């Protein structure tokens, strides 16, 4: 053999030996990880910790070397070993063990698993196993923290679960929604809005998440984002009550009272003969405390469909509540306010009389509705019609 060929042969041997050495680090890390898992199953926690630290030493060597750092097995093992260290450390409150993976240990584990997953089928199942184990553990933790009203910690646990899900291309909408709820509770409104928006855009819970995202952005002092989201959602469902109400509330929060009313007017203009839209606007006006506007909108719904029982019930209930409020106002007047008292008493009776119209149409369709029969008895008694009052009292008593 020539000196040249001998040199080449020696070079090949050196390269092969080096590669084997790095491969051995990967293999040893795997063996130590297996030993740690066995120790955990045997309740030998100290033994498990020792083996995990040994596994970390070898996997760190493997992930630092060019020959193995991009191997699917190495990447999976790093995610597996690091997350096991964190899990055992947190469960046993051993912060010294937790600190061995560094401040970003969880993120490092997730990043490794995320890189490993699309690399091929050989270790794909192992990656999924690691991800699922962490998702289950974090979900359990998040729920316990939520029950203890530790909402900030619960949110972070839910977000950790979502990040592990992302490693295997899974958008865990329920978990992100739960995280957003937690952020809302601690008034981290922008964080809440971002997660509500993420799940809204994939259709989670219909338009509810758009409303929640908009409200969170509004509470975070970001009305532009709130308007942007509601505009998108209303293209999908222009008559949705919650979306319309959120539109109004966003305008009101921004001090745009005229724009709030315009939003409702614009909605009507796009579909003036939509009874449900008028009904929706009526219920919004009730919530905003605009009694006359609510009555007008609900009457419009009934004008379009006189047999619209939802509107009959809602209008009757609204008028009864309104009349009750007027009556309460009159009782607070002083003894020298007779004129004002008489005005309010007359107004109360007029409103009660208007309530009879939709409620008596409603009861004709649902003749055994005990609550409505009782209301009709009370209205007629208030209006001084004792015969009618007695009739409805008997029907209410007979109804189940």
C-alpha positions as CSV (number, residue, x, y, z in Angstrom):
1,X,0.0,0.0,0.0
2,X,1.4,3.4,-0.9
3,X,1.9,6.1,1.7
4,X,-0.9,8.1,0.1
5,X,-3.4,5.2,0.4
6,X,-2.2,4.4,3.9
7,X,-2.9,8.0,4.8
8,X,-6.4,7.8,3.4
9,X,-7.1,4.6,5.3
10,X,-5.9,6.1,8.6
11,X,-8.1,9.2,7.9
12,X,-11.1,7.0,7.4
13,X,-10.4,5.1,10.6
14,X,-10.1,8.3,12.5
15,X,-13.3,9.7,11.1
16,X,-15.2,6.4,11.8
17,X,-13.9,6.3,15.3
18,X,-14.9,9.9,16.0
19,X,-18.4,9.3,14.6
20,X,-18.7,6.1,16.6
21,X,-17.7,8.0,19.7
22,X,-20.4,10.6,19.2
23,X,-23.0,7.9,18.3
24,X,-22.0,6.2,21.6
25,X,-23.0,9.4,23.5
26,X,-26.4,9.2,21.9
27,X,-26.7,5.4,22.7
28,X,-25.6,5.9,26.3
29,X,-28.0,8.8,26.8
30,X,-30.8,6.5,25.6
31,X,-29.7,3.7,28.0
32,X,-29.5,6.0,31.0
33,X,-32.9,7.4,30.1
34,X,-34.3,3.9,30.1
35,X,-32.7,3.2,33.4
36,X,-34.2,6.4,34.8
37,X,-37.7,5.4,33.7
38,X,-37.3,2.0,35.2
39,X,-36.2,3.6,38.5
40,X,-39.3,5.8,38.4
41,X,-41.6,2.8,37.9
42,X,-39.9,1.2,40.9
43,X,-40.5,4.4,43.0
44,X,-36.7,4.8,43.3
45,X,-36.8,8.6,42.8
46,X,-33.2,9.2,43.9
47,X,-32.0,6.6,41.5
48,X,-34.1,8.1,38.7
49,X,-32.6,11.6,39.4
50,X,-29.1,10.2,39.2
51,X,-29.8,8.4,35.9
52,X,-31.5,11.4,34.4
53,X,-28.5,13.6,35.2
54,X,-26.2,11.0,33.6
55,X,-28.5,10.9,30.6
56,X,-28.4,14.7,30.3
57,X,-24.6,14.7,30.3
58,X,-24.5,12.3,27.4
59,X,-27.3,13.9,25.4
60,X,-25.7,17.3,25.8
61,X,-22.5,15.9,24.3
62,X,-24.5,14.4,21.4
63,X,-26.4,17.6,20.7
64,X,-23.2,19.6,20.7
65,X,-21.5,17.6,18.0
66,X,-21.8,17.9,14.3
67,X,-22.1,14.2,13.7
68,X,-25.2,13.7,15.9
69,X,-26.8,17.0,16.7
70,X,-29.2,16.8,13.8
71,X,-30.2,13.2,14.4
72,X,-33.9,12.6,15.0
73,X,-33.0,10.2,17.9
74,X,-30.8,12.8,19.5
75,X,-33.4,15.5,19.2
76,X,-36.1,13.3,20.6
77,X,-33.8,12.2,23.5
78,X,-33.0,15.8,24.4
79,X,-36.7,16.7,24.5
80,X,-37.5,13.5,26.5
81,X,-34.6,13.8,29.0
82,X,-35.0,17.5,29.6
83,X,-38.8,17.2,30.1
84,X,-38.4,14.2,32.4
85,X,-35.9,16.2,34.5
86,X,-38.3,19.1,34.8
87,X,-41.2,16.8,35.6
88,X,-39.4,14.9,38.3
89,X,-37.9,18.0,39.7
90,X,-41.2,19.9,39.9
91,X,-43.0,16.8,41.4
92,X,-40.4,16.4,44.1
93,X,-39.8,20.2,44.6
94,X,-36.1,19.6,43.8
95,X,-35.2,23.0,42.3
96,X,-31.5,22.0,42.1
97,X,-32.5,19.2,39.6
98,X,-34.8,21.6,37.7
99,X,-32.0,24.2,37.4
100,X,-29.7,21.6,35.7
101,X,-31.6,22.2,32.4
102,X,-31.3,25.9,32.7
103,X,-33.9,28.7,32.7
104,X,-35.1,27.8,29.2
105,X,-35.1,24.0,29.8
106,X,-38.7,23.6,28.8
107,X,-38.4,25.7,25.7
108,X,-35.2,23.7,24.7
109,X,-37.1,20.4,25.1
110,X,-40.0,21.7,23.0
111,X,-37.7,23.0,20.3
112,X,-35.9,19.7,20.0
113,X,-39.2,17.7,19.8
114,X,-40.6,20.1,17.2
115,X,-37.5,19.6,15.0
116,X,-37.5,15.9,15.5
117,X,-41.2,15.3,14.6
118,X,-41.1,16.0,10.8
119,X,-37.7,14.2,10.2
120,X,-39.2,10.8,9.4
121,X,-41.1,7.8,10.8
122,X,-38.2,6.1,12.7
123,X,-38.6,8.0,16.0
124,X,-42.0,9.8,15.3
125,X,-43.9,7.5,17.7
126,X,-41.4,8.3,20.4
127,X,-41.8,12.0,19.9
128,X,-45.5,11.7,20.1
129,X,-45.2,9.6,23.3
130,X,-43.1,12.3,24.9
131,X,-45.4,15.1,23.8
132,X,-48.5,13.3,25.0
133,X,-47.0,12.5,28.4
134,X,-46.2,16.2,28.9
135,X,-49.5,17.3,27.7
136,X,-51.3,15.1,30.1
137,X,-49.1,16.2,33.0
138,X,-49.5,19.9,32.3
139,X,-53.2,19.6,31.8
140,X,-53.6,18.0,35.2
141,X,-51.4,20.7,36.7
142,X,-53.3,23.5,35.0
143,X,-56.6,22.2,36.3
144,X,-55.4,21.9,39.9
145,X,-53.9,25.4,39.8
146,X,-57.1,26.8,38.3
147,X,-59.1,25.1,41.1
148,X,-56.8,26.8,43.6
149,X,-57.5,30.1,41.8
150,X,-53.8,30.4,40.9
151,X,-54.8,31.7,37.5
152,X,-51.4,33.0,36.3
153,X,-49.7,29.7,37.0
154,X,-52.6,27.8,35.4
155,X,-52.3,29.9,32.3
156,X,-48.7,29.1,31.9
157,X,-49.3,25.4,32.4
158,X,-52.0,25.5,29.7
159,X,-49.6,27.4,27.4
160,X,-46.9,24.8,28.0
161,X,-49.4,22.1,27.1
162,X,-50.3,24.0,23.9
163,X,-46.6,24.4,23.0
164,X,-46.1,20.6,23.3
165,X,-49.1,20.0,21.1
166,X,-47.6,22.3,18.5
167,X,-44.6,20.0,18.3
168,X,-46.7,17.5,16.5
169,X,-48.6,20.0,14.5
170,X,-51.7,20.0,16.7
171,X,-53.5,23.2,17.6
172,X,-55.1,22.5,20.9
173,X,-58.0,24.9,20.8
174,X,-59.5,23.9,24.1
175,X,-56.2,24.4,25.9
176,X,-55.6,27.8,24.3
177,X,-59.1,28.9,25.2
178,X,-58.6,27.8,28.8
179,X,-55.3,29.8,28.9
180,X,-57.1,32.8,27.6
181,X,-59.8,32.5,30.3
182,X,-57.0,32.5,32.9
183,X,-55.3,35.5,31.4
184,X,-58.6,37.3,31.5
185,X,-59.0,36.6,35.2
186,X,-55.7,38.2,36.0
187,X,-56.4,41.1,33.7
188,X,-53.6,40.1,31.2
189,X,-56.0,41.2,28.5
190,X,-53.6,41.4,25.6
191,X,-52.4,37.8,26.2
192,X,-56.0,36.7,26.6
193,X,-57.0,38.4,23.3
194,X,-54.2,36.8,21.3
195,X,-55.2,33.3,22.4
196,X,-58.9,34.0,21.9
197,X,-58.1,35.3,18.4
198,X,-56.1,32.2,17.5
199,X,-58.9,29.8,18.3
200,X,-61.6,32.1,16.8
201,X,-59.8,32.0,13.4
202,X,-60.1,28.3,13.2
203,X,-63.8,28.4,14.1
204,X,-63.7,27.3,17.8
205,X,-67.0,28.0,19.6
206,X,-68.4,29.8,16.6
207,X,-68.5,33.6,17.1
208,X,-68.0,33.5,20.8
209,X,-64.2,33.6,20.7
210,X,-64.3,36.6,18.3
211,X,-66.4,38.4,20.9
212,X,-64.1,37.4,23.7
213,X,-61.1,38.4,21.7
214,X,-62.6,41.8,20.8
215,X,-63.6,42.4,24.4
216,X,-60.1,41.5,25.7
217,X,-58.4,43.8,23.1
218,X,-60.9,46.5,24.2
219,X,-60.0,46.0,27.8
220,X,-56.3,46.1,26.9
221,X,-56.8,49.6,25.4
222,X,-56.5,48.3,21.8
223,X,-59.9,49.3,20.2
224,X,-58.5,49.1,16.6
225,X,-57.8,45.4,17.0
226,X,-61.2,45.0,18.6
227,X,-63.0,46.6,15.6
228,X,-60.9,44.6,13.2
229,X,-61.9,41.3,14.7
230,X,-65.6,42.1,15.0
231,X,-65.6,43.3,11.3
232,X,-64.2,39.9,10.3
233,X,-66.7,38.0,12.4
234,X,-69.7,40.0,11.3
235,X,-69.0,39.1,7.7
236,X,-69.6,35.5,8.7
237,X,-72.6,36.2,10.9
238,X,-74.0,39.7,10.5
239,X,-77.0,39.3,12.7
240,X,-75.3,37.6,15.7
241,X,-76.5,39.3,18.9
242,X,-73.2,39.0,20.7
243,X,-71.3,40.4,17.8
244,X,-73.6,43.4,17.5
245,X,-73.5,44.0,21.2
246,X,-69.7,43.9,21.2
247,X,-69.7,46.3,18.3
248,X,-71.8,48.7,20.3
249,X,-69.8,48.3,23.5
250,X,-66.5,48.8,21.6
251,X,-67.8,52.1,20.1
252,X,-69.1,53.2,23.5
253,X,-65.8,52.4,25.2
254,X,-64.1,54.5,22.6
255,X,-66.5,57.4,23.3
256,X,-68.2,57.0,19.9
257,X,-71.8,57.0,21.0
258,X,-73.0,58.1,17.5
259,X,-71.0,55.3,15.9
260,X,-72.6,52.8,18.3
261,X,-76.1,53.8,17.1
262,X,-74.9,53.9,13.5
263,X,-73.6,50.4,13.7
264,X,-77.1,49.2,14.6
265,X,-78.7,51.4,11.9
266,X,-76.2,50.0,9.4
267,X,-77.1,46.5,10.4
268,X,-80.8,47.2,9.8
269,X,-80.1,48.9,6.5
270,X,-78.4,45.8,5.2
271,X,-81.4,43.6,6.0
272,X,-84.5,45.7,7.0
273,X,-87.0,42.9,6.8
274,X,-85.0,40.5,9.0
275,X,-87.2,39.9,12.1
276,X,-84.4,38.3,14.0
277,X,-82.1,41.3,13.5
278,X,-84.7,43.7,14.9
279,X,-85.3,41.2,17.8
280,X,-81.5,41.2,18.4
281,X,-81.3,44.9,18.4
282,X,-84.2,45.1,20.8
283,X,-82.4,42.8,23.3
284,X,-79.2,44.9,22.9
285,X,-81.2,48.1,23.7
286,X,-82.6,46.4,26.8
287,X,-79.1,45.6,28.0
288,X,-78.0,49.2,27.3
289,X,-81.0,50.5,29.3
290,X,-82.6,52.2,26.3
291,X,-86.3,51.3,27.0
292,X,-88.0,53.2,24.2
293,X,-85.6,52.0,21.5
294,X,-85.9,48.4,22.8
295,X,-89.7,48.6,22.6
296,X,-89.5,50.0,19.0
297,X,-87.2,47.3,17.8
298,X,-89.2,44.5,19.3
299,X,-92.4,45.9,17.9
300,X,-90.7,46.1,14.5
301,X,-89.9,42.4,14.7
302,X,-93.5,41.7,15.5
303,X,-94.7,43.9,12.7
304,X,-92.7,41.7,10.4
305,X,-94.0,38.5,12.0
306,X,-97.0,39.0,14.4
307,X,-96.6,35.3,15.5
308,X,-93.0,35.6,16.5
309,X,-93.3,34.2,20.0
310,X,-89.8,35.0,21.1
311,X,-90.4,38.7,20.4
312,X,-93.8,38.5,22.1
313,X,-92.3,37.1,25.3
314,X,-89.2,39.5,25.2
315,X,-91.4,42.6,24.6
316,X,-93.8,41.6,27.3
317,X,-91.0,40.9,29.8
318,X,-89.2,44.2,28.9
319,X,-92.4,46.3,29.4
320,X,-93.2,44.6,32.7
321,X,-89.6,45.2,34.0
322,X,-89.8,48.8,32.8
323,X,-93.1,49.4,34.4
324,X,-91.8,47.9,37.6
325,X,-88.9,50.3,37.5
326,X,-91.2,53.3,37.1
327,X,-93.3,52.1,40.0
328,X,-90.2,51.8,42.1
329,X,-89.2,55.3,41.2
330,X,-92.6,56.6,42.3
331,X,-92.3,55.1,45.7
332,X,-89.1,57.1,46.3
333,X,-90.8,60.4,45.9
334,X,-91.5,62.7,48.8
335,X,-94.9,63.6,50.2
336,X,-94.9,67.0,48.4
337,X,-94.3,65.5,44.9
338,X,-97.9,64.5,44.2
339,X,-97.8,65.8,40.6
340,X,-94.7,63.8,39.8
341,X,-96.1,60.7,41.5
342,X,-99.3,60.9,39.4
343,X,-97.3,61.2,36.2
344,X,-95.2,58.2,37.1
345,X,-98.3,56.2,38.2
346,X,-100.0,57.0,34.9
347,X,-96.8,56.1,32.9
348,X,-96.6,52.8,34.8
349,X,-100.2,51.8,33.9
350,X,-99.7,52.7,30.3
351,X,-96.6,50.5,30.1
352,X,-98.3,47.6,31.9
353,X,-101.2,48.0,29.4
354,X,-98.8,47.8,26.5
355,X,-97.3,44.6,28.0
356,X,-100.6,42.9,28.0
357,X,-100.8,42.8,24.2
358,X,-97.7,40.6,23.4
359,X,-98.1,38.5,26.6
360,X,-101.7,37.6,25.9
361,X,-100.7,36.6,22.3
362,X,-97.9,34.5,23.8
363,X,-100.1,32.8,26.3
364,X,-102.5,31.8,23.6
365,X,-99.7,29.7,22.1
366,X,-98.3,28.5,25.4
367,X,-101.4,28.4,27.6
368,X,-99.7,26.6,30.5
369,X,-96.7,28.8,31.0
370,X,-97.0,29.3,34.7
371,X,-94.6,32.3,34.9
372,X,-96.4,34.2,32.2
373,X,-99.8,33.4,33.6
374,X,-98.5,34.8,37.0
375,X,-97.3,37.9,35.3
376,X,-100.6,38.5,33.6
377,X,-102.4,38.0,36.9
378,X,-100.1,40.7,38.5
379,X,-100.6,43.1,35.6
380,X,-104.4,42.9,35.7
381,X,-104.3,43.3,39.5
382,X,-102.1,46.4,39.1
383,X,-104.5,47.8,36.5
384,X,-107.5,47.2,38.8
385,X,-109.1,44.4,36.6
386,X,-109.9,42.0,39.4
387,X,-112.0,39.6,37.2
388,X,-109.1,39.1,34.7
389,X,-106.6,38.9,37.5
390,X,-108.6,36.1,39.2
391,X,-108.9,34.3,35.9
392,X,-105.1,34.3,35.4
393,X,-104.5,33.4,39.0
394,X,-106.6,30.3,38.7
395,X,-104.9,29.3,35.5
396,X,-101.4,29.9,37.1
397,X,-102.4,27.8,40.1
398,X,-103.6,25.0,37.8
399,X,-100.5,25.0,35.6
400,X,-97.6,22.7,36.5
